[in-house]
Amino acid sequence: MEFEIFKTGVHTSSNGITKEYTAEDLDFIAKTYNPEVSEAPIVIGHPKTNSPAFGWIQSVKRVGDKLFAKAKDLLPEFLELVKKGTYKKRSISLDKDGKLVHVGFLG
């Protein structure tokens, strides 16, 4: 399953920090994502512990002004909720270096 997780533009973090993200920023997120080093979980909301995981991010790529992720090992129950529209929006968490930490589904 592949889905949009982020796009260029102005975004405000949960800490209240506002930043404009460019295509180059999205390229950095995609190029530095290495699941063999630090695999990003798929979570609900933005939990501090990055758990529980409802799936995992296999890969990340930029297409135009959007960032897409390919998921793996999605729990069937979670996938069914997504298909029903329970979690329509997504948000990413980045570390201080701008690397992907998790993908949060919001509903």
Backbone bond lengths (Angstrom), bond angles and torsions (degrees), N, CA, C in turn:
res aa  C-N    CA-C-N  psi(-1)  N-CA   C-N-CA  omega(-1)  CA-C   N-CA-C  phi
1 M - - - 1.458 - - 1.522 108.62 -
2 E 1.317 116.61 128.63 1.457 122.44 177.68 1.525 108.60 -117.76
3 F 1.340 117.10 139.62 1.450 120.53 -176.70 1.518 110.83 -153.95
4 E 1.333 115.39 156.69 1.462 121.73 179.05 1.529 109.31 -72.82
5 I 1.346 115.51 137.52 1.461 119.11 178.59 1.530 113.51 -122.68
6 F 1.346 117.97 -16.64 1.466 119.51 -174.51 1.517 108.56 -167.31
7 K 1.324 117.36 161.07 1.457 120.74 175.40 1.518 110.17 -147.34
8 T 1.315 115.27 163.50 1.457 119.73 178.94 1.527 109.08 -63.84
9 G 1.323 115.03 160.86 1.453 120.56 178.75 1.519 111.06 126.32
10 V 1.309 115.26 -172.89 1.461 122.09 -178.60 1.521 109.34 -88.34
11 H 1.330 115.59 127.07 1.465 122.27 179.19 1.519 108.91 -130.29
12 T 1.334 116.03 147.32 1.456 122.03 177.23 1.520 108.82 -115.04
13 S 1.332 115.82 126.86 1.468 120.83 -178.63 1.520 110.43 -74.38
14 S 1.323 115.47 168.86 1.469 120.15 177.54 1.529 110.80 -66.24
15 N 1.336 117.07 -14.97 1.470 121.85 176.24 1.526 111.89 -89.34
16 G 1.345 116.66 1.58 1.455 120.51 178.70 1.520 114.61 85.11
17 I 1.324 117.79 11.38 1.463 121.73 179.68 1.526 108.71 -90.29
18 T 1.340 115.66 123.43 1.455 121.45 180.00 1.519 109.42 -100.80
19 K 1.345 115.51 134.59 1.456 121.39 -178.95 1.517 109.02 -146.72
20 E 1.339 115.87 145.22 1.457 120.17 173.41 1.523 108.20 -93.01
21 Y 1.328 115.66 127.54 1.461 122.04 179.80 1.522 109.48 -103.69
22 T 1.331 115.85 130.51 1.458 123.13 -178.60 1.528 110.18 -103.67
23 A 1.317 115.67 174.48 1.465 120.53 175.18 1.529 110.02 -60.34
24 E 1.325 116.77 -34.70 1.470 120.58 178.02 1.522 110.90 -64.69
25 D 1.330 117.52 -37.62 1.470 121.03 176.82 1.528 110.24 -63.87
26 L 1.328 116.22 -42.44 1.461 120.14 178.41 1.527 110.79 -64.83
27 D 1.342 116.18 -39.07 1.470 119.89 175.92 1.522 110.63 -60.21
28 F 1.339 116.90 -40.94 1.465 120.76 179.51 1.527 110.59 -62.29
29 I 1.330 116.79 -46.16 1.464 120.52 179.89 1.529 109.91 -59.43
30 A 1.334 116.06 -44.81 1.464 120.29 -178.60 1.523 111.92 -66.99
31 K 1.325 116.57 -44.75 1.467 120.49 -175.64 1.526 112.95 -71.17
32 T 1.318 116.78 -29.96 1.471 119.10 -177.58 1.521 113.08 -90.65
33 Y 1.338 117.08 -6.38 1.460 118.30 179.71 1.521 110.13 -74.14
34 N 1.316 115.39 120.01 1.464 121.48 -179.67 1.528 108.09 -135.77
35 P 1.329 117.26 98.75 1.468 119.90 -177.15 1.527 113.70 -64.53
36 E 1.331 117.12 -17.93 1.465 119.07 177.21 1.521 111.62 -73.45
37 V 1.332 116.33 -22.40 1.465 121.44 179.24 1.523 110.67 -96.17
38 S 1.328 116.08 -47.26 1.461 121.21 -178.39 1.531 108.44 -152.26
39 E 1.329 115.44 97.41 1.461 121.65 -176.96 1.525 110.01 -79.40
40 A 1.335 116.29 127.34 1.463 121.25 -178.69 1.528 110.44 -84.25
41 P 1.329 117.35 126.91 1.458 120.01 176.86 1.524 111.70 -80.72
42 I 1.313 115.31 158.72 1.451 122.82 169.45 1.518 105.44 -97.98
43 V 1.330 115.84 123.43 1.464 121.75 -174.09 1.521 110.04 -129.05
44 I 1.301 116.28 172.01 1.456 122.06 172.40 1.516 107.02 -103.15
45 G 1.332 115.71 125.77 1.454 120.97 -176.51 1.516 110.62 73.36
46 H 1.327 115.91 -148.42 1.467 121.82 178.35 1.527 109.44 -129.92
47 P 1.344 117.43 71.61 1.464 119.60 -179.43 1.530 111.45 -67.70
48 K 1.312 116.26 141.89 1.463 121.46 -178.54 1.525 112.49 -63.91
49 T 1.326 117.09 -28.92 1.462 120.70 -176.77 1.528 113.30 -96.51
50 N 1.350 117.40 4.60 1.461 122.01 -178.17 1.529 112.89 57.91
51 S 1.313 116.01 29.38 1.461 119.77 179.27 1.535 108.97 -146.35
52 P 1.312 117.17 158.76 1.456 127.06 2.78 1.529 110.89 -77.31
53 A 1.321 116.39 153.55 1.458 122.57 177.71 1.523 109.33 -90.27
54 F 1.329 115.46 132.25 1.467 121.76 177.68 1.525 110.67 -103.64
55 G 1.324 115.78 1.32 1.451 124.54 179.64 1.510 108.05 168.16
56 W 1.330 116.00 -175.53 1.468 120.64 -175.92 1.521 110.10 -138.19
57 I 1.323 115.65 151.07 1.457 120.70 177.44 1.530 108.89 -86.84
58 Q 1.320 115.11 120.60 1.462 121.36 -179.56 1.530 111.14 -85.03
59 S 1.352 116.25 -42.92 1.462 119.96 -178.97 1.526 109.59 -156.30
60 V 1.349 114.40 162.98 1.461 121.46 -179.06 1.528 107.71 -136.28
61 K 1.338 115.81 139.85 1.463 119.80 176.76 1.519 109.92 -146.78
62 R 1.341 114.75 155.22 1.465 120.14 175.24 1.518 108.46 -100.78
63 V 1.334 115.56 135.36 1.459 122.42 172.57 1.525 105.71 -129.09
64 G 1.312 116.70 108.51 1.461 120.59 -176.85 1.510 110.60 63.96
65 D 1.325 116.49 -123.95 1.466 120.61 -178.60 1.525 112.60 -100.33
66 K 1.341 115.90 17.82 1.468 119.74 -177.92 1.524 111.28 -125.56
67 L 1.324 114.52 152.61 1.457 122.48 177.33 1.529 107.58 -109.29
68 F 1.317 116.11 130.23 1.460 122.07 -179.45 1.515 110.01 -118.18
69 A 1.327 115.48 146.07 1.462 121.45 177.01 1.517 109.11 -121.46
70 K 1.310 114.47 146.33 1.461 120.95 172.34 1.515 106.79 -105.22
71 A 1.325 116.12 126.09 1.464 121.66 -176.47 1.517 111.02 -97.76
72 K 1.323 114.86 156.69 1.462 121.00 172.98 1.523 108.47 -142.56
73 D 1.305 115.22 161.03 1.468 122.78 175.93 1.526 113.14 54.50
74 L 1.341 116.81 38.49 1.464 120.28 177.93 1.522 109.93 -70.97
75 L 1.324 115.99 135.05 1.462 119.89 174.89 1.528 108.52 -68.05
76 P 1.316 118.64 130.98 1.471 121.13 -178.39 1.524 113.10 -55.48
77 E 1.325 117.50 -37.38 1.467 120.82 -179.41 1.530 110.84 -65.15
78 F 1.324 116.40 -40.06 1.465 121.33 178.36 1.527 109.83 -67.23
79 L 1.322 117.37 -45.77 1.456 121.85 179.92 1.531 110.67 -58.72
80 E 1.311 117.02 -39.50 1.469 120.97 178.76 1.529 110.43 -63.71
81 L 1.333 117.95 -40.74 1.463 121.07 177.84 1.526 111.23 -64.29
82 V 1.329 116.83 -39.07 1.468 120.82 177.74 1.526 109.53 -64.25
83 K 1.321 117.15 -45.14 1.463 121.17 180.00 1.526 111.82 -62.34
84 K 1.337 117.16 -32.23 1.465 121.67 179.16 1.526 112.15 -77.38
85 G 1.347 117.59 -10.29 1.461 120.79 179.38 1.514 114.30 92.24
86 T 1.327 117.13 11.40 1.462 120.23 179.68 1.527 111.20 -64.08
87 Y 1.317 116.61 -38.51 1.471 122.46 -179.56 1.523 108.41 -120.84
88 K 1.339 115.94 88.40 1.463 121.28 -174.07 1.529 112.88 -85.47
89 K 1.302 117.65 -24.76 1.461 120.42 -174.29 1.523 110.80 -113.52
90 R 1.337 114.69 156.55 1.459 120.60 177.64 1.509 109.63 -129.51
91 S 1.310 115.24 152.11 1.452 122.17 179.04 1.524 107.59 -144.06
92 I 1.327 116.02 143.90 1.458 117.98 -179.85 1.513 110.90 -107.71
93 S 1.317 115.18 155.50 1.455 121.89 173.03 1.519 106.82 -114.81
94 L 1.338 115.74 131.30 1.455 122.14 178.79 1.522 109.43 -117.08
95 D 1.327 116.30 148.70 1.461 118.88 174.90 1.532 109.31 -81.06
96 K 1.319 117.51 -179.31 1.466 121.42 -176.06 1.521 112.72 -62.52
97 D 1.341 116.80 -21.42 1.457 121.23 178.84 1.527 112.41 -90.30
98 G 1.325 117.67 -3.20 1.454 122.10 179.95 1.514 114.56 88.17
99 K 1.330 116.57 17.88 1.468 120.79 179.03 1.524 110.07 -95.25
100 L 1.323 115.87 148.79 1.464 122.14 -177.03 1.520 112.41 -65.89
101 V 1.327 115.85 129.77 1.471 122.64 178.15 1.518 110.22 -105.51
102 H 1.326 117.56 -50.94 1.462 121.78 176.08 1.514 110.65 -156.23
103 V 1.316 115.88 165.87 1.458 122.99 173.21 1.525 105.75 -115.51
104 G 1.332 115.48 119.58 1.458 121.05 -178.78 1.528 110.87 -101.60
105 F 1.305 116.08 130.13 1.465 121.36 173.51 1.523 107.75 -92.39
106 L 1.325 115.77 133.16 1.462 121.37 -175.44 1.527 109.79 -116.71
107 G 1.327 115.66 142.26 1.448 119.09 179.46 1.486 112.09 -156.32
